């Protein structure tokens, strides 16, 4: 199979799996938000977000380290993974104890505290599953993580929905999430051992993993804090209802973030090879991916801003009307975020992840400070603005590091034609706003794509790449 077709195939599986996951998760979240009060929905969001802050302490930076090590040395893959499994048994016990002590010190209500206990168990099994997904990624068999993700979300949806109709609440939903995560881990373990490598728990070789994984650990820690701390800070400073409103807007945004994650997950093994063999090919990959990501991000930001109100009201109902403006602000984080995801993959391929740690640290500090300043004055809108400010800092720091390694590529120039096409699309959506928002999404997409073609938004090389992907041989 050609390189282009392999990347396209893996991108499809990753994109398909992530998007089915996002769609089903979003539907379930919508049902939960509608059945729960905004306060209980806020408690659920807090429990999942707060415990999610600690998953990196279980992982200890091994997720991306596994991808790179296995991609470079598949013969020793079983040894690498089994040592990671043993290391995680130890880190899981320590993290659970730490989370339990911390949530009791914070003196939250009893139901929130119990939800956090369960959430801590959820992230433990999730972390084990993520390590096994890294094995599939390194072996370029991304169809299997796609299958397991879809299985997990469908099972969770099928079990949770009847309990919601029967009137069960927060703790029951958290217990269902835990049960499904345990089943998902068992299925992923079985598939990984059958398709890729034999698995076990080993307690040797852990020290080198910790030493080599610390740059990934710090980077992941900063990213996790950066993406999840706003929920915790909103909970502490503004209360559960505001967390519920903010989580509603973030649910719709989160469905879109799977786009760059899917593409970059498929590109990472290829980028690792190019970084070692051909910097010229790596730069071509960088340019093409950056162009594509900006072509996707720009219309999502523009169109989403114009259609945020009907989307929120249709999906979540009137009690979440306060989420509209927050969503309109948050959508603009897609522009820097899409490119940052790509730059992060390039840093890993170039083995320069250590240089990214100070950038992530600065971004996290900016995010925390911005939230501390903006949330008390502007509530959930302040949290959304803080996210955009932080992502812009993140983008420029990573851009400077990557540019120093492989030369400056003016990725910002790639946004000009998508911006012009998005403006035309936006005007169309605005003047025909009386149409149903679903119709506007389809027609707006057609207008955008048509304008992009007229403006020459696709290079000849990209057209040829598309032909090779969809053609034979």
C-alpha positions as CSV (number, residue, x, y, z in Angstrom):
1,X,0.0,0.0,0.0
2,X,1.4,3.5,-0.9
3,X,2.3,6.0,1.8
4,X,-0.5,8.3,0.7
5,X,-3.1,5.6,0.8
6,X,-1.9,4.3,4.2
7,X,-2.1,7.8,5.7
8,X,-5.5,8.3,4.1
9,X,-6.7,4.9,5.4
10,X,-5.5,5.5,8.9
11,X,-6.9,9.1,8.9
12,X,-10.2,7.7,7.8
13,X,-10.3,5.1,10.6
14,X,-9.2,7.6,13.2
15,X,-11.5,10.3,12.0
16,X,-14.4,7.8,11.7
17,X,-13.8,6.3,15.1
18,X,-13.4,9.7,16.8
19,X,-16.4,11.2,15.1
20,X,-18.7,8.4,15.8
21,X,-17.4,8.6,19.4
22,X,-18.0,12.3,19.6
23,X,-21.4,12.1,18.0
24,X,-22.7,9.3,20.3
25,X,-21.0,10.9,23.3
26,X,-22.6,14.3,22.4
27,X,-26.0,12.7,22.1
28,X,-25.7,11.0,25.4
29,X,-24.5,14.3,27.0
30,X,-27.5,16.1,25.6
31,X,-29.9,13.5,27.1
32,X,-28.1,13.7,30.4
33,X,-28.2,17.5,30.3
34,X,-32.0,17.4,29.5
35,X,-32.8,14.9,32.2
36,X,-30.6,16.4,34.8
37,X,-30.9,19.9,36.3
38,X,-28.2,22.3,35.3
39,X,-26.8,21.9,38.8
40,X,-26.5,18.1,38.6
41,X,-25.1,18.4,35.0
42,X,-22.5,20.7,36.4
43,X,-21.6,18.2,39.2
44,X,-21.2,15.5,36.6
45,X,-19.0,17.7,34.4
46,X,-16.9,18.7,37.4
47,X,-16.3,15.1,38.5
48,X,-15.2,14.0,35.1
49,X,-13.1,17.1,34.5
50,X,-11.5,17.2,37.9
51,X,-10.4,13.5,37.9
52,X,-9.3,13.9,34.3
53,X,-6.6,16.3,35.5
54,X,-4.9,13.4,37.1
55,X,-4.8,10.9,34.3
56,X,-1.4,12.1,33.3
57,X,0.0,11.1,36.7
58,X,-1.1,7.6,35.9
59,X,0.3,7.7,32.3
60,X,3.7,9.3,33.4
61,X,4.4,10.4,29.9
62,X,4.4,6.9,28.4
63,X,1.6,7.2,25.8
64,X,3.5,9.2,23.1
65,X,6.8,7.5,24.2
66,X,5.3,4.2,23.3
67,X,4.3,5.4,19.8
68,X,7.7,6.7,19.0
69,X,9.6,3.7,20.5
70,X,7.5,1.0,18.9
71,X,7.5,2.8,15.5
72,X,11.3,2.8,15.7
73,X,11.8,-0.7,17.2
74,X,8.8,-3.1,16.8
75,X,10.9,-6.1,17.8
76,X,10.9,-5.0,21.5
77,X,7.4,-3.7,21.5
78,X,6.0,-6.4,23.8
79,X,8.7,-5.6,26.4
80,X,8.0,-1.8,26.2
81,X,4.3,-2.2,26.7
82,X,4.4,-4.8,29.4
83,X,6.7,-2.6,31.5
84,X,4.3,0.3,31.0
85,X,1.4,-1.8,32.2
86,X,3.4,-2.7,35.4
87,X,4.3,0.9,36.0
88,X,0.7,2.0,35.7
89,X,-0.5,-0.5,38.3
90,X,1.7,1.4,40.8
91,X,0.9,4.9,39.7
92,X,-2.9,4.1,39.6
93,X,-2.9,3.2,43.3
94,X,-1.0,6.3,44.2
95,X,-3.2,8.6,42.1
96,X,-6.5,7.2,43.5
97,X,-5.3,7.8,47.1
98,X,-4.3,11.3,46.2
99,X,-7.5,12.2,44.5
100,X,-9.6,10.8,47.4
101,X,-7.7,12.9,50.0
102,X,-7.9,16.0,47.9
103,X,-11.6,16.0,47.2
104,X,-12.3,15.5,50.9
105,X,-10.1,18.5,51.7
106,X,-12.2,20.6,49.3
107,X,-15.3,19.8,51.3
108,X,-17.7,19.2,48.3
109,X,-21.2,17.7,48.9
110,X,-21.4,14.0,49.5
111,X,-22.8,13.1,46.0
112,X,-20.0,15.1,44.3
113,X,-17.4,13.4,46.4
114,X,-18.7,10.0,45.6
115,X,-18.8,10.9,41.9
116,X,-15.1,11.9,42.1
117,X,-14.2,8.6,43.7
118,X,-15.8,6.8,40.8
119,X,-14.3,9.2,38.3
120,X,-10.8,8.3,39.6
121,X,-11.5,4.6,38.9
122,X,-12.7,5.6,35.4
123,X,-9.5,7.4,34.5
124,X,-7.4,4.4,35.7
125,X,-9.0,2.0,33.3
126,X,-9.1,4.7,30.6
127,X,-5.3,5.2,31.0
128,X,-4.6,1.5,30.5
129,X,-6.8,1.5,27.4
130,X,-5.0,4.5,26.0
131,X,-1.6,2.8,26.3
132,X,-3.0,-0.1,24.2
133,X,-4.4,2.3,21.6
134,X,-0.8,3.7,21.3
135,X,0.3,0.2,20.3
136,X,-2.2,0.1,17.5
137,X,-1.2,3.6,16.4
138,X,2.5,2.6,16.3
139,X,1.7,-0.4,14.2
140,X,-0.5,1.8,11.9
141,X,-3.6,-0.3,12.6
142,X,-5.9,2.5,13.6
143,X,-9.0,0.6,12.7
144,X,-8.9,-1.2,16.0
145,X,-8.9,1.8,18.3
146,X,-11.8,3.1,16.1
147,X,-13.7,-0.2,16.6
148,X,-13.1,-0.1,20.4
149,X,-14.1,3.5,20.7
150,X,-17.3,3.0,18.9
151,X,-18.1,-0.2,20.9
152,X,-17.4,1.8,24.2
153,X,-19.7,4.7,23.4
154,X,-22.5,2.6,22.0
155,X,-22.5,0.4,25.0
156,X,-22.4,3.4,27.4
157,X,-25.3,5.0,25.5
158,X,-27.3,1.8,25.4
159,X,-27.0,1.2,29.2
160,X,-27.2,4.8,30.4
161,X,-30.3,5.9,28.4
162,X,-32.8,3.5,30.0
163,X,-31.6,4.5,33.5
164,X,-32.1,8.1,32.7
165,X,-35.7,7.4,31.6
166,X,-36.2,5.5,34.9
167,X,-35.1,8.6,36.8
168,X,-31.7,7.6,38.1
169,X,-29.2,10.3,38.7
170,X,-25.5,11.3,39.1
171,X,-24.0,8.3,40.9
172,X,-25.8,5.7,38.7
173,X,-24.5,7.4,35.6
174,X,-20.9,7.5,36.9
175,X,-21.1,3.8,37.8
176,X,-22.3,3.0,34.3
177,X,-19.4,5.0,32.9
178,X,-17.0,2.9,35.1
179,X,-18.5,-0.4,34.1
180,X,-18.2,0.4,30.4
181,X,-14.6,1.6,30.8
182,X,-13.7,-1.7,32.5
183,X,-15.3,-3.7,29.6
184,X,-13.5,-1.5,27.0
185,X,-10.2,-2.2,28.6
186,X,-10.8,-6.0,28.5
187,X,-11.8,-5.8,24.8
188,X,-8.8,-3.6,23.9
189,X,-6.4,-5.9,25.7
190,X,-7.7,-8.9,23.9
191,X,-7.5,-7.3,20.4
192,X,-4.1,-5.9,21.0
193,X,-2.7,-9.2,22.2
194,X,-4.2,-11.0,19.1
195,X,-3.4,-8.4,16.4
196,X,-0.1,-6.8,17.5
197,X,1.9,-8.2,20.4
198,X,1.7,-10.5,23.5
199,X,0.9,-8.5,26.6
200,X,1.6,-8.9,30.3
201,X,2.5,-6.9,33.4
202,X,6.2,-6.5,34.1
203,X,7.9,-4.6,36.8
204,X,11.4,-4.4,35.3
205,X,12.4,-1.6,32.9
206,X,10.2,0.9,34.6
207,X,13.0,3.3,35.7
208,X,14.1,4.1,32.1
209,X,10.4,4.7,31.1
210,X,10.0,7.3,33.9
211,X,13.3,9.0,33.0
212,X,12.6,9.2,29.3
213,X,8.9,9.9,29.7
214,X,9.3,13.0,31.9
215,X,9.2,15.5,29.0
216,X,5.9,13.9,27.8
217,X,4.7,13.8,31.4
218,X,5.3,17.5,31.9
219,X,3.8,18.4,28.4
220,X,0.7,16.2,29.0
221,X,0.3,17.7,32.5
222,X,0.4,21.2,31.2
223,X,-2.0,20.4,28.4
224,X,-4.4,18.6,30.8
225,X,-4.4,21.5,33.3
226,X,-4.8,23.9,30.4
227,X,-7.8,22.1,29.0
228,X,-9.6,21.1,32.2
229,X,-8.7,23.7,34.9
230,X,-11.4,26.1,33.7
231,X,-14.2,23.7,34.7
232,X,-12.7,23.3,38.2
233,X,-12.2,27.0,38.6
234,X,-15.7,27.7,37.4
235,X,-17.0,25.2,39.9
236,X,-15.1,26.8,42.8
237,X,-15.8,30.4,41.9
238,X,-19.2,30.3,40.1
239,X,-21.1,27.2,41.1
240,X,-22.5,24.1,39.5
241,X,-25.1,25.7,37.3
242,X,-22.5,27.8,35.5
243,X,-20.4,24.7,35.0
244,X,-23.4,23.1,33.4
245,X,-23.8,26.0,31.0
246,X,-20.2,26.1,30.1
247,X,-20.0,22.3,29.6
248,X,-23.0,22.5,27.2
249,X,-21.1,24.9,24.9
250,X,-17.9,22.9,25.3
251,X,-19.7,19.7,24.3
252,X,-20.4,21.1,20.9
253,X,-16.9,22.4,20.5
254,X,-15.3,19.1,21.6
255,X,-17.0,17.3,18.8
256,X,-15.0,19.4,16.3
257,X,-11.6,18.9,18.0
258,X,-11.5,15.3,16.8
259,X,-10.7,16.6,13.3
260,X,-7.1,17.6,13.9
261,X,-6.6,14.8,16.4
262,X,-7.6,12.2,13.8
263,X,-5.4,13.6,11.1
264,X,-2.4,14.1,13.3
265,X,-2.6,10.6,14.8
266,X,-2.4,9.1,11.3
267,X,0.4,11.5,10.3
268,X,2.6,10.9,13.4
269,X,4.3,7.6,12.3
270,X,4.9,9.0,8.9
271,X,6.3,12.2,10.4
272,X,8.7,10.2,12.5
273,X,10.0,8.4,9.4
274,X,10.4,11.7,7.4
275,X,12.1,13.4,10.4
276,X,14.8,10.7,10.3
277,X,15.1,10.3,6.5
278,X,14.1,13.4,4.7
279,X,13.5,16.9,6.1
280,X,12.3,18.0,2.7
281,X,9.4,15.5,2.8
282,X,8.7,16.5,6.4
283,X,8.3,20.1,5.3
284,X,5.9,19.2,2.5
285,X,3.9,17.1,4.9
286,X,3.9,20.1,7.3
287,X,2.6,22.6,4.6
288,X,-0.1,20.3,3.3
289,X,-1.4,19.4,6.7
290,X,-1.4,23.0,7.8
291,X,-3.3,24.1,4.7
292,X,-5.9,21.4,5.2
293,X,-6.4,22.1,8.8
294,X,-7.0,25.8,8.3
295,X,-9.4,25.1,5.4
296,X,-11.4,23.1,7.9
297,X,-11.1,25.3,11.0
298,X,-12.1,28.6,9.3
299,X,-15.6,27.8,8.2
300,X,-16.3,26.0,11.4
301,X,-15.5,29.1,13.4
302,X,-17.4,31.5,11.2
303,X,-20.4,29.3,10.5
304,X,-20.6,28.1,14.1
305,X,-20.6,31.7,15.5
306,X,-23.6,32.6,13.3
307,X,-25.5,29.4,14.1
308,X,-24.6,29.1,17.8
309,X,-28.0,30.3,19.1
310,X,-30.3,27.9,17.2
311,X,-27.8,25.1,17.8
312,X,-27.8,25.5,21.6
313,X,-31.5,26.0,21.9
314,X,-32.3,23.0,19.6
315,X,-29.8,20.7,21.3
316,X,-30.0,21.6,25.0
317,X,-33.1,23.7,25.4
318,X,-34.0,27.1,26.8
319,X,-32.4,26.4,30.3
320,X,-29.0,26.4,28.6
321,X,-29.5,29.7,26.7
322,X,-26.6,31.2,28.7
323,X,-24.3,28.9,26.8
324,X,-24.8,30.6,23.4
325,X,-22.3,33.5,23.8
326,X,-19.7,31.2,25.4
327,X,-19.9,28.8,22.4
328,X,-19.6,31.8,20.0
329,X,-16.4,32.8,21.7
330,X,-15.0,29.3,22.1
331,X,-15.4,28.4,18.5
332,X,-12.6,30.8,17.6
333,X,-10.1,28.7,19.5
334,X,-10.3,26.2,16.6
335,X,-8.1,28.3,14.4
336,X,-5.0,28.2,16.6
337,X,-5.9,24.8,18.1
338,X,-5.9,23.0,14.7
339,X,-2.4,24.2,13.9
340,X,-1.1,23.6,17.4
341,X,-2.1,19.9,17.2
342,X,0.0,19.6,14.0
343,X,3.0,21.4,15.5
344,X,2.9,19.1,18.6
345,X,3.1,16.1,16.3
346,X,6.1,17.6,14.5
347,X,7.9,18.2,17.7
348,X,7.5,14.5,18.7
349,X,8.7,13.4,15.3
350,X,11.7,15.6,15.6
351,X,12.4,14.4,19.1
352,X,12.3,17.9,20.4
353,X,9.5,17.4,22.9
354,X,11.7,18.7,25.7
355,X,11.8,22.1,24.0
356,X,8.0,22.2,24.1
357,X,7.8,21.9,27.9
358,X,8.6,25.5,28.7
359,X,6.1,26.6,26.1
360,X,3.4,24.5,27.6
361,X,4.3,25.7,31.1
362,X,4.0,29.3,30.0
363,X,0.7,28.6,28.3
364,X,-0.7,26.9,31.4
365,X,0.4,29.8,33.6
366,X,-1.3,32.3,31.1
367,X,-4.4,30.2,31.2
368,X,-4.6,30.0,35.0
369,X,-3.9,33.7,35.4
370,X,-6.4,34.7,32.7
371,X,-9.1,32.5,34.3
372,X,-8.4,34.0,37.7
373,X,-8.8,37.5,36.3
374,X,-11.7,36.9,33.9
375,X,-13.9,34.4,35.6
376,X,-14.9,36.6,38.6
377,X,-15.9,39.4,36.2
378,X,-17.2,37.6,33.2
379,X,-18.1,34.1,34.5
380,X,-18.2,31.4,31.7
381,X,-17.5,34.1,29.0
382,X,-14.3,34.9,30.9
383,X,-13.3,31.2,30.8
384,X,-13.9,31.1,27.1
385,X,-11.8,34.2,26.5
386,X,-9.0,32.8,28.7
387,X,-9.0,29.7,26.5
388,X,-8.5,31.7,23.3
389,X,-5.7,33.9,24.8
390,X,-3.9,30.8,26.0
391,X,-4.2,28.9,22.7
392,X,-2.7,31.9,20.8
393,X,0.3,31.9,23.2
394,X,0.5,28.1,22.7
395,X,0.5,28.5,18.9
396,X,3.2,31.1,18.7
397,X,5.5,29.3,21.1
398,X,5.3,26.0,19.3
399,X,5.5,27.7,15.9
400,X,8.8,29.3,16.9
401,X,10.3,26.0,18.1
402,X,9.3,24.1,15.0
403,X,10.5,26.9,12.7
404,X,13.9,26.9,14.4
405,X,14.2,23.2,13.6
406,X,13.0,22.9,10.0
407,X,12.8,26.5,8.8
408,X,10.0,29.1,8.8
409,X,6.9,28.1,6.9
410,X,4.3,30.9,6.7
411,X,1.4,28.8,7.8
412,X,-0.6,32.0,8.5
413,X,-0.7,32.8,4.8
414,X,-2.6,29.6,4.2
415,X,-5.6,31.1,6.1
416,X,-6.2,33.9,3.6
417,X,-8.2,32.0,1.0
418,X,-10.2,30.0,3.6
419,X,-11.0,33.3,5.3
420,X,-12.3,34.9,2.1
421,X,-14.4,31.9,1.3
422,X,-15.7,31.8,4.9
423,X,-16.7,35.5,4.7
424,X,-18.8,34.8,1.6
425,X,-20.3,31.7,3.4
426,X,-21.0,33.9,6.5
427,X,-22.8,36.5,4.4
428,X,-24.9,33.8,2.8
429,X,-25.8,32.3,6.2
430,X,-26.6,35.8,7.6
431,X,-28.9,36.8,4.7
432,X,-30.7,33.5,4.6
433,X,-30.9,33.1,8.4
434,X,-34.7,32.5,8.2
435,X,-33.9,29.0,6.9
436,X,-33.6,26.1,9.3
437,X,-30.1,25.9,10.7
438,X,-29.6,22.3,9.4
439,X,-30.3,23.5,5.9
440,X,-28.0,26.5,6.4
441,X,-25.2,24.1,7.5
442,X,-25.5,22.1,4.2
443,X,-25.9,25.1,1.9
444,X,-23.2,27.1,3.7
445,X,-20.8,24.2,3.3
446,X,-21.5,24.1,-0.4
447,X,-21.0,27.8,-0.8
448,X,-17.7,27.7,1.2
449,X,-16.3,24.8,-0.9
450,X,-17.4,26.4,-4.1
451,X,-15.7,29.7,-3.2
452,X,-12.5,27.9,-2.2
453,X,-12.3,26.2,-5.6
454,X,-13.0,29.5,-7.4
455,X,-10.2,31.2,-5.3
456,X,-7.7,28.4,-6.2
457,X,-7.6,27.2,-2.6
458,X,-6.2,23.8,-3.6
459,X,-2.8,23.4,-5.1
460,X,-2.1,21.1,-8.0
461,X,-0.1,18.8,-5.7
462,X,-3.1,18.5,-3.3
463,X,-5.4,17.7,-6.2
464,X,-3.0,15.0,-7.4
465,X,-2.9,13.6,-3.8
466,X,-6.7,13.4,-3.7
467,X,-6.7,11.6,-7.0
468,X,-4.2,9.1,-5.7
469,X,-6.1,8.5,-2.5
470,X,-9.4,7.9,-4.2
471,X,-8.0,6.2,-7.3
472,X,-6.7,2.6,-7.8
473,X,-3.2,1.5,-7.1
